[in-house]
Amino acid sequence: MSAPSLLPHRPIASIAIVGAGKVGRAAASAFRSAGYRVTGPSGRGESFVRVSVVLLCVPDREIAGAADAVRGSADFVGHTSGATPLMEVGVDFALHPLRAFVGDEGADAFAGIGCAVAGTTPEAHGVAGELVAAVGGEPFPVADAQRAGYHAAASIASNFLVTLEAAAETMAAASGFAASDFRRYLAPLVRGTVENWAAHGPRAALTGPIARGDEQTVQRQRAAVAADAPQLLPLFDALCESTRALAAKRESVA
């Protein structure tokens, strides 16, 4: 997708951040560093003087109520949700950073990352694009009809990766390794795999016994999972099936 143009809009002088969680704290730090006058991050219901923009960094289920509470307090109200449609909750724009926030990000929290932007009007869309560009992000458009699928893709890439690593630690512990220690050895493997995927795509990045057609090794692995961590067996089988399908695609285009 091409980046949206920064369409003309009323100048943004001040921003109020509602929501003092990880994203809210990171956004407040980043926008202050970019030169905006920032209020917050504040909790829902806290009062503030009228501002150019209110950015709601609250859970999806709270967006509609938070938007109602600040209506009339800003020229534009936006949220940072990836999945919630704008028209459903009555906000003007959205910007969703494709980053996993853990709470220790500083002023460069948005630098170099993609941010999905949308607006109910060309002016609101321009506001979202300006805010992202001002903190060093790369804005790209996402329509309301795309939001659920877009957010599912992000969850698979990020959230489910952590679930997989937790399963790997469980299997390592069941095999007699200290999970926290073994994580140190797994981490370079994971980083290298992610870098290979980013540079070359999934088919070229695939390695391991399934990619080599070594079903004997796969069956040995499966036996170990069944014996030591049987709760992981459905996940293991599903992943093997999907990996075989990916390996077959790679062979078909080789």
C-alpha positions as a printed NumPy array, in Angstrom:
array([[  0.   ,   0.   ,   0.   ],
       [  1.193,   3.505,  -0.691],
       [  1.432,   5.992,   2.152],
       [ -1.464,   8.444,   2.414],
       [ -0.833,  12.042,   1.446],
       [ -0.854,  14.537,   4.299],
       [ -4.032,  16.353,   3.352],
       [ -4.604,  19.967,   4.515],
       [ -6.19 ,  20.359,   7.94 ],
       [ -6.379,  22.732,  10.839],
       [ -2.97 ,  23.068,  12.554],
       [ -2.338,  20.707,  15.452],
       [ -1.015,  22.64 ,  18.424],
       [ -2.02 ,  20.499,  21.388],
       [ -2.845,  16.865,  22.08 ],
       [ -4.572,  15.25 ,  25.043],
       [ -3.787,  11.58 ,  25.625],
       [ -6.548,   9.616,  27.363],
       [ -5.375,   6.283,  28.723],
       [ -2.316,   5.853,  30.906],
       [ -1.376,   2.366,  29.747],
       [  1.677,   1.347,  27.742],
       [  0.545,   2.9  ,  24.448],
       [ -0.689,   6.097,  26.111],
       [  2.576,   6.658,  27.945],
       [  4.626,   5.978,  24.814],
       [  2.448,   8.277,  22.699],
       [  2.671,  11.127,  25.222],
       [  6.46 ,  10.871,  25.303],
       [  6.764,  10.692,  21.515],
       [  4.451,  13.642,  20.806],
       [  6.126,  15.814,  23.437],
       [  9.481,  15.068,  21.851],
       [  8.02 ,  15.995,  18.452],
       [  7.156,  19.466,  19.775],
       [  3.449,  19.21 ,  20.49 ],
       [  1.909,  20.528,  23.694],
       [  0.698,  17.352,  25.376],
       [ -1.755,  16.832,  28.227],
       [ -1.679,  13.449,  29.919],
       [ -1.677,  10.589,  29.683],
       [ -4.785,  10.86 ,  31.84 ],
       [ -7.431,   8.481,  33.021],
       [-10.972,   8.467,  31.693],
       [-13.079,  11.238,  33.182],
       [-10.178,  13.543,  33.996],
       [-10.776,  17.078,  32.751],
       [ -8.517,  19.096,  30.451],
       [ -8.752,  22.371,  28.538],
       [ -9.802,  22.241,  24.903],
       [ -7.099,  20.862,  22.61 ],
       [ -6.574,  20.288,  18.911],
       [ -6.609,  16.5  ,  19.189],
       [ -7.724,  13.938,  21.743],
       [ -6.078,  10.548,  21.247],
       [ -7.827,   7.663,  23.007],
       [ -5.36 ,   4.976,  24.072],
       [ -7.913,   2.816,  25.869],
       [ -9.114,  -0.792,  25.451],
       [-11.461,  -1.346,  22.5  ],
       [-14.472,  -1.928,  24.731],
       [-13.99 ,   1.525,  26.285],
       [-13.501,   3.578,  23.112],
       [-17.133,   4.509,  22.483],
       [-17.674,   5.691,  26.073],
       [-14.399,   7.596,  26.125],
       [-15.248,   9.271,  22.816],
       [-18.612,  10.376,  24.174],
       [-16.936,  11.798,  27.273],
       [-14.52 ,  14.031,  25.336],
       [-16.821,  15.083,  22.526],
       [-16.629,  18.863,  22.115],
       [-13.237,  19.042,  23.817],
       [-11.173,  18.888,  20.616],
       [-11.231,  19.526,  16.898],
       [-10.499,  15.845,  16.279],
       [-10.871,  12.68 ,  18.364],
       [ -8.947,   9.556,  17.421],
       [ -8.168,   6.109,  18.767],
       [ -5.189,   3.752,  18.576],
       [ -7.115,   0.503,  18.053],
       [ -6.278,  -1.732,  15.15 ],
       [ -9.567,  -3.62 ,  14.993],
       [-12.34 ,  -1.157,  15.945],
       [-14.075,   0.613,  13.008],
       [-14.2  ,   4.394,  13.273],
       [-17.901,   4.768,  12.515],
       [-18.79 ,   2.167,  15.143],
       [-17.415,   4.236,  18.022],
       [-17.844,   7.776,  16.728],
       [-14.243,   8.959,  16.359],
       [-12.721,  11.062,  13.587],
       [ -9.523,   9.164,  12.911],
       [ -7.409,   6.217,  13.963],
       [ -3.727,   5.458,  14.077],
       [ -2.586,   1.979,  15.036],
       [  1.148,   1.44 ,  15.587],
       [  2.476,  -1.95 ,  14.509],
       [  4.625,  -2.425,  17.549],
       [  4.395,  -4.542,  20.685],
       [  4.618,  -2.077,  23.587],
       [  6.012,  -3.377,  26.876],
       [  6.11 ,  -0.165,  28.878],
       [  9.718,   1.024,  28.657],
       [  9.575,   2.81 ,  25.296],
       [ 10.865,   6.355,  25.125],
       [ 10.401,   9.297,  22.798],
       [ 11.368,   7.199,  19.754],
       [  8.66 ,   4.583,  20.379],
       [  7.088,   5.156,  16.944],
       [ 10.266,   5.753,  14.951],
       [ 10.567,   3.555,  11.898],
       [  7.379,   1.536,  12.427],
       [  4.301,   1.209,  10.26 ],
       [  1.094,   2.793,  11.552],
       [ -2.322,   2.045,  10.062],
       [ -4.242,   5.3  ,   9.626],
       [ -7.808,   6.168,   8.704],
       [-10.149,   9.138,   8.891],
       [-13.845,   9.775,   8.466],
       [-12.99 ,  12.836,   6.321],
       [ -9.974,  13.804,   4.21 ],
       [ -9.072,  16.366,   6.889],
       [ -9.204,  13.799,   9.694],
       [ -7.169,  11.393,   7.576],
       [ -4.568,  14.131,   7.174],
       [ -4.428,  14.601,  10.95 ],
       [ -3.681,  10.904,  11.46 ],
       [ -0.981,  10.98 ,   8.795],
       [  0.667,  14.094,  10.226],
       [  0.763,  12.681,  13.749],
       [  2.387,   9.451,  12.597],
       [  4.936,  11.236,  10.407],
       [  5.782,  13.693,  13.193],
       [  6.951,  10.89 ,  15.492],
       [  8.927,   9.107,  12.779],
       [  6.411,   6.451,  11.806],
       [  5.306,   5.342,   8.35 ],
       [  1.562,   5.828,   7.802],
       [ -0.384,   3.471,   5.558],
       [ -4.148,   3.413,   4.951],
       [ -6.517,   0.788,   6.369],
       [-10.237,   0.961,   5.599],
       [-12.865,  -0.043,   8.166],
       [-13.756,  -3.088,   6.065],
       [-10.124,  -4.269,   6.287],
       [ -9.662,  -3.767,  10.01 ],
       [-10.6  ,  -7.195,  11.357],
       [ -8.409,  -9.035,   8.84 ],
       [ -5.544,  -6.566,   9.194],
       [ -5.603,  -6.915,  12.974],
       [ -5.805, -10.714,  12.756],
       [ -2.652, -10.664,  10.617],
       [ -0.891,  -8.526,  13.218],
       [ -1.996, -10.828,  16.054],
       [ -0.791, -13.923,  14.216],
       [  2.579, -12.299,  13.53 ],
       [  3.123, -10.924,  17.036],
       [  0.858, -12.38 ,  19.741],
       [  0.854, -15.93 ,  18.415],
       [  4.62 , -15.859,  18.042],
       [  4.883, -15.333,  21.799],
       [  2.441, -18.228,  22.328],
       [  4.694, -20.436,  20.196],
       [  7.783, -19.428,  22.146],
       [  5.965, -20.234,  25.392],
       [  5.189, -23.68 ,  23.965],
       [  8.855, -24.116,  23.039],
       [  9.862, -23.254,  26.604],
       [  7.29 , -25.726,  27.96 ],
       [  8.72 , -28.476,  25.765],
       [ 12.27 , -27.611,  26.774],
       [ 11.327, -27.713,  30.456],
       [  9.565, -31.049,  29.99 ],
       [ 12.793, -32.37 ,  28.439],
       [ 14.818, -31.341,  31.478],
       [ 16.075, -27.877,  30.586],
       [ 15.514, -24.75 ,  32.68 ],
       [ 13.113, -22.733,  30.522],
       [ 14.493, -19.332,  31.505],
       [ 18.04 , -20.447,  30.716],
       [ 17.104, -22.2  ,  27.478],
       [ 15.328, -19.054,  26.286],
       [ 18.78 , -17.479,  25.931],
       [ 19.739, -20.163,  23.401],
       [ 16.439, -20.083,  21.537],
       [ 16.404, -16.3  ,  21.149],
       [ 19.143, -16.087,  18.452],
       [ 17.376, -18.852,  16.514],
       [ 14.1  , -16.95 ,  16.638],
       [ 15.705, -13.627,  15.7  ],
       [ 17.527, -15.203,  12.768],
       [ 14.35 , -16.868,  11.529],
       [ 12.409, -13.606,  11.724],
       [ 15.151, -11.757,   9.849],
       [ 15.207, -14.445,   7.148],
       [ 11.415, -14.246,   6.812],
       [ 11.536, -10.433,   6.607],
       [ 14.258, -10.474,   3.951],
       [ 13.216, -13.475,   1.851],
       [  9.594, -14.386,   2.642],
       [  8.154, -17.482,   4.327],
       [  8.956, -20.147,   1.741],
       [ 12.643, -19.294,   1.455],
       [ 13.009, -18.878,   5.216],
       [ 11.599, -22.308,   6.062],
       [ 14.179, -24.777,   7.418],
       [ 14.07 , -27.893,   9.587],
       [ 13.034, -31.528,   9.212],
       [  9.7  , -30.897,   7.464],
       [ 11.37 , -28.653,   4.881],
       [ 13.94 , -31.43 ,   4.316],
       [ 11.287, -34.152,   4.077],
       [ 12.709, -35.878,   7.16 ],
       [  9.52 , -37.416,   8.519],
       [ 11.419, -39.843,  10.747],
       [ 12.744, -36.902,  12.78 ],
       [  9.292, -35.307,  12.864],
       [  7.826, -38.518,  14.277],
       [ 10.535, -38.642,  16.947],
       [  9.662, -35.091,  17.898],
       [  5.971, -35.951,  18.019],
       [  6.628, -38.911,  20.284],
       [  8.564, -36.671,  22.674],
       [  5.747, -34.122,  22.735],
       [  3.16 , -36.856,  23.345],
       [  5.198, -38.308,  26.196],
       [  6.439, -35.174,  27.933],
       [  3.968, -32.394,  27.104],
       [  0.798, -34.003,  25.714],
       [ -1.159, -30.772,  26.102],
       [  0.952, -29.407,  23.22 ],
       [  0.198, -32.291,  20.843],
       [ -2.812, -30.679,  19.054],
       [ -0.744, -27.531,  18.492],
       [  2.246, -29.552,  17.293],
       [  0.113, -31.545,  14.842],
       [ -1.604, -28.423,  13.477],
       [  1.728, -26.673,  12.983],
       [  3.226, -29.714,  11.251],
       [  0.261, -29.818,   8.854],
       [  0.585, -26.118,   8.027],
       [  4.365, -26.387,   7.677],
       [  4.049, -29.337,   5.281],
       [  1.695, -27.245,   3.156],
       [  4.18 , -24.357,   3.136],
       [  7.047, -26.712,   2.248],
       [  4.999, -28.134,  -0.63 ],
       [  4.425, -24.606,  -1.97 ],
       [  8.151, -23.96 ,  -1.835],
       [  8.894, -27.132,  -3.777],
       [  6.275, -26.271,  -6.406],
       [  7.966, -22.941,  -7.193],
       [ 11.555, -24.127,  -6.835]])
